[in-house]
Amino acid sequence: MIGLDAQDHEILRLLRLNARMSNAALAAEAGLSASACLRRVRRLEESGVIRGYAAILAPSAPEAVITVMVYITLERQTEDCLSRFEAAARRHPEIRECYLMTGAADYFLKVEVPDAAAFERVHTEILAAMPGVSRIQSSFAIRNALATRSRARSGGGRG
């Protein structure tokens, strides 16, 4: 991991607000020259700090999904059990994110499905069948309260 300075953090903050802003606009808001800003963004991308950019779909979009937050408790927390669970999670594209946690549950999953019936299938055929699972607790997300801060504005990419 690279060391991040205040300027890097400012670039990341601005990109979280609008990842589609042009390099010129990003540089102006960050107080940098366009070339220095572009070098920093490329370094952040190449080092893996910025892993990619995404489109956030409106709830009414045809590709809209239901997001389900799932806490998983395993029978045991041995390295073998954790590794087998994580390998199984990687095989299912419905599982968008998988975090090893501290606290009551061992894992927190973000699952995306088209509807409740699809989640029922994921719950019974995938989650319950994953190695070492002893408890599944699920909550359906109503809306992402921070999604509005990521609204894409017109503007091209950096370049």
Helices and strands as residue ranges (DSSP letters): H 6-17, H 23-30, H 34-46, E 66-74, H 79-90, E 95-100, E 107-113, H 116-121, I 122-127, E 133-140, G 147-150
